[in-house]
Amino acid sequence: MKNIPYKIEEEIIKVPRFEEGAGFYTTKQRSRNMSRIRSKNSVPELILRKALWSRSVRYRIHKKGLPGSPDLVINKYRLAIFIDGDFWHGYKWEQKRDTIKSNTKFWIPKIERNMQKDRLNNARLSQMGYTVMRFWEHEVKNNLERCINQILLYIEAAKEDNIPITE
């Protein structure tokens, strides 16, 4: 992958290490729950992938050569798709931020840094000529057809505009 220069206009958010030495504590049950959360092949991601595949949309998953390693990539139309977890990527962050009660010195910077990385990856992908679509996990679970239609509409428009086929 070619290294594309990107000017970071905002200061990178520092996230402290989550460890007892830094003053962060968790119960065994919460630790067990957190260890079972997936970053790849999550339920919303699998639902979207299955629905696209059934409509003959072919894609690559977790393409490591692209910024942010998108959940789905449709190379033919230069489309990168992410399915963002509501908690991890800050859905309605301004409202939810104040509801976090434990280990706030870790979780608030962690989620804000995730949001910052999302903006950076969107910009980098756009510079590379990709269109980025992001869906919230609740959108995929509750409005799957709407998400699929948005992707299919983009593909139809790309076909009409004769977007060059790459790779």
N, C-alpha and C positions, 0 to 999 in steps of 0.2 A: 504494500500500500504506500502510495506517495504521501509524504508528510506535508499536509497543507497547513500553512501558517494561519493561526487564529489569534486574534487579539482579545485577550481576556480583559473585559472592562470592569469586572467586579473582583474583589479580593476573594481568594479561595477560602472557603469556610473550613476551619480546622475542627475535626471530630476527635474528642479524647478517646483513648483506649477504654473499652468496657472491661474493667477488671477491679477486683476488690482493693488493690493497692491504690487505685485512683478514687476510691470512695463509692464505687457502684456495687450494689448488691442485688441479688435476685434469688427467688426460691427455687428449689429443685423442680417443682412442677412447671414454673414459668420457663426455666431453662430447657426442660424437656419439650415444652410446646414450641419454643423458639427454634430449637434444633430441627424440628419437623417442617419448618417453612421452606418451601422450595423457591429458588430463584429462576429455575428453568423447568419447563414442562408442568407448569401450574395448571390447575383445573380450568381457569378461564382461557389460558393459552391453548390447551388441548381442545376445548370446545370450539374455539375460533378456527383452529387448524382443521379439525374434522369437517366443519361446515364449509370451509373454502375448498377442501379437497373434494367433497361431494359435488361441488359446482365446477369441477375440473379446473380449479385455479391451482397452479403448481408453484411451489415456493421452496426456499431453503430456510433452514432454521438455525438460529444462533450463529450467524456468520461472523466469525471472529475478526476478520480483516476490516470490518467496518466499525466506526466509532459507536460505542455503546452496545455492540454485539446485538443487533435487533432480533426480536423474537421471531419475526418472519421477514424474509426479503424476497421480493418478486423482481429478479434481475432484469427480466425482459422489459419491464416498465419503470425500472429504477425507483421502486417503492420499498421503503423500510417501515415496518409495522412493529410497534411496541404495545404490550399489554401491561399497564402499570397498576401495581397494587395500591389500593386506596390509602392504606396507612403509610406504606413505605415511600410513596411519591407525593404525599401531601394533598390529597383530595380535600378541597375546601379548607385549606391550611389555616387561613386567618381565623376561622371559627374553631377548628379542632386543636390548634396549638395550645390554647389555655386549658384544654381538658386533660392534657398529659400530667399525671400527678406524681409518678415515681421516676427517678433517674432523669429528670428533665435536663440536666446539664449534659447528658449524653444524647438523649433522643431528639431534642430540638435541633442541635447542630447536625445530627445524623440525617434527619429528614430534609433539612434545608440544604445540606450538601448534595443529597440525592437530587433535589429539584434543580440545583445549580448544574450538576452533571448532565441532567436531561436537557437543559437549555444549551449547554456547550455541545453536546452530541447532536442535537437538532441542527445547530449552526454548521457544524463540521459536515454532516451529511448533506445539507443543502449546498454547501460549497462544492461538494463532490457530484452534484447534479441529482441527488435523490430527493424524492418527495417523502416527507415523514408523516406518518399517521400514528397517533397515540390514542389508545382506548383505555378507559378506566376499567378495572376488573368488574365493577358493578354494572357497567354498560354492557359488557360481554355477557354477563350472567342474565341480566334482565331485558336487554334489547339486542339480542344477537342478530336478528334480521336487519336491524338498522345499521349495525356495524358492517355486516356483509354487504348490504346495499351500497354503503359509502365506498367500500373497496371496489365493488363491481362497477360503480359509476366512474370511478377514477380510471379503471382499466379500459372501459368503453371510450372515455374521452381521450385517453392516451392512444388508443387504436385509431381514432378519427384524426388525431393530430399527427399521426405517423411519428411518434416518438421512436428514435432509433433503437434497435435491439442491440443490447450489449452483452458481452461475455458469452 
